[in-house]
Amino acid sequence: MSKHDSNFADSPLFEEVTLETKSIFKGNIISLEVDTVTLPDGSQATREIVRHPGAVAVLAIQDEKMVVVEQYRKPLGKSQVEIPAGKLDAGERPEDAARRELEEETGYKTETLVHLGSFYTSPGFADEIIHLYAAEQLIAGEMHTDEDEFLEVSALTLTEAYDAIRAGRISDAKTINAVYAWQLRQLTGKWPV
């Protein structure tokens, strides 16, 4: 057994020790830090790190269709079709945030959420983690979007979702991940958890 066959979750293999952290920017959603680290070979390097409070995303299914929102994404310079999502508020449980975001962005409420998993969006430079949930048995209600949030709610079949991926209208990891989870649900009758 080599040293690389160890338990990945507990392995400090290639750990970088932080010597200094400089705060560069602190915004409403993210902050930017530059860390000076000691590498495993003893040399030093710098790491630019985006800090994020974490987020949730909801794969909401209504009448065999995935509820989506279309909104303009300034960093991409275009509109995107995505599942409802948003950042965690300080001290907020991911499940509570998922319910809140679903209602704010789509008007739908749900009593039942299934946690499909959590994933890091860009671990090479950011600590953002997204907690992905599935929601069925939706109850229609009223949207409560943020005052600077402009979006349109619609619903897609699985075939339409794959067409939107191929066309580049869906191109974010959380929504693509959700589409794959939904396809597994349709094939097996259960969520992939």
N, C-alpha and C positions, 0 to 999 in steps of 0.2 A: 504494500500500500504506500503510495507516495504522499507527500505533504499536501498535494492538491486534492486528495480524496476525502478530506475532512468535511465535517458538517458545515455547510456554507453559512448558515444563519449565525453560528457562534464563532466563526473563524475571523481572527484578526489579521489574516494573511494580507500583506501589502498595506497595512494600516499606515495612515499618515497622521503624524502628531502635530497639532496646531501649536505654533509658537506665539502668533500674534494675530489679532483680528482687527481690521479697520472698517468702520462703518462708512460707506460711500454715499448711500442714498436711502432715505426712508420715505415711502409713499403710502397711499391709502391701501394698496393691495400687496405690493412687494417691497422688499428692501434689498440692497446690494451690499455685500461685504467682500473684502479681499483678505484672505487668510494667507499667512506665511506658514508653511508646513515643513516638517522634516520627513523626508522620504525613507522607505525601508533600507536604502543603501547608505543613509546618513547625510545625503545632500539635501539642499533646501529648494523649495519651489513656491510659487504663489498660485492660489486658487481663487477665481472669481465665483462667488456663490450668490444666487438669487434665493432669498428666503420668502416663503409663501405660507399663509396660515392653513393651507389645505382646502380641499373642495369636495363637493359631492356632485354626482350626476345620476339621473333617474331615467331608466328605460321603462317608460310608461306604455302599457298596451291597452288599447280600447277598441273593441270590435275587430280584433285580429289585425289592428294597425298600430304602428309605433307613433306616439305623439312626439312631434318635433317642433322646434322653433327655428325660424330663419331670421338672422340678424347680421348687420354689417360688422365685420371684424377689422378694425383699423390696422393692426399689424400686418394683415394679409392684403389689405386694400380691396376687399370684396366681401360680399354676403356669403354666409355659410348656413347650411342646414345642420342642426345639432340637436341632441337630446337636451332636455332642461338640465341646467347645472348652475352652480354658483359656489362662492367661497364660504368657508365656515366662519361664523362670527366667533369672537373670543369666548372660550368656555363652552361653546355649543357642541352637543353630541352630533356626530355625522347623521344618524337616523333622523334626528329632529331637523337638521338642516335640509336633508333630502325632502322631507314633507313640506317644509317651508318653501324651498325653491320650486318644487312641482306646482304648488298652489300659486306662488307669485307669478311664475312665467306662463302657466297654462290655464289656471283657474281650477284645475283638477285637484281633488283630495283623495287620499287613500288611507285605509286602516292597515293594510298589509304591505310591508316592504320585505324584500328578500335581498340580503347582502350578497352580491355576486363576487366581490373581491375588491381589493384596493391596489393601486399601482402608481408608481412614480412617473411623471410625465417626461422629465429630462434629467436623469440622475447625474449626468456629466457636469451640470452647472446649476441645478435647481433642486430644492428639497420639496417641491410641490407634490402632494399625494392626493389622488382622487379616489374617493370611496364610491363605488358603483353599486346602485340598487336597481332592482326590478319592482315594478308596481303594476298590479292588475286590479280589477274591481274598482275602477275609478268612479268618483262621484263628481259630477260637474258643479262648478262654482264660479267664482269671479276672480279674474286676474288682478294682481297687485304689483305691477312692475315698478322698478326703481324709476325715479324721474328722468334719468339719463339713459334709460333702456328702451329701445324701440325694436319690437319684434313682431313677427306674425306666426301664429300657431297653425299647424296643419297636422296631417297624419299620413303615414306611408305604409303600404304593404311591404312585405319582405322583398319582393321583386323590385318595387319602386326604390327601396333603400339601396339595393345593390346597383341599380341604374344610377342613382345619385352619387354613389361612391365612384363608379366608373367615369361619370361626367365631372368629377371634382367638386360637386356641390356639397358632398359630405367628405371631409378630408381630415377631421380631427380624430385623435386616437380614442377618445372616450366614446364617440358615437360609432366608430368602426368596431371597437371592442363590443359595444352593446349589440350591434347588428349580428355579430358572430354568436354572442350568447343567446340571442333571440332565435337564430337559426337552430342552434343545438336544442333549445326548448321545443321547437316545432318538431324536430326529428326524434327526440327521446321522450317528450312529454314531461320533462323536469328541467329545472334551472341547473346550469353547470356550477354547482357549489360543492 
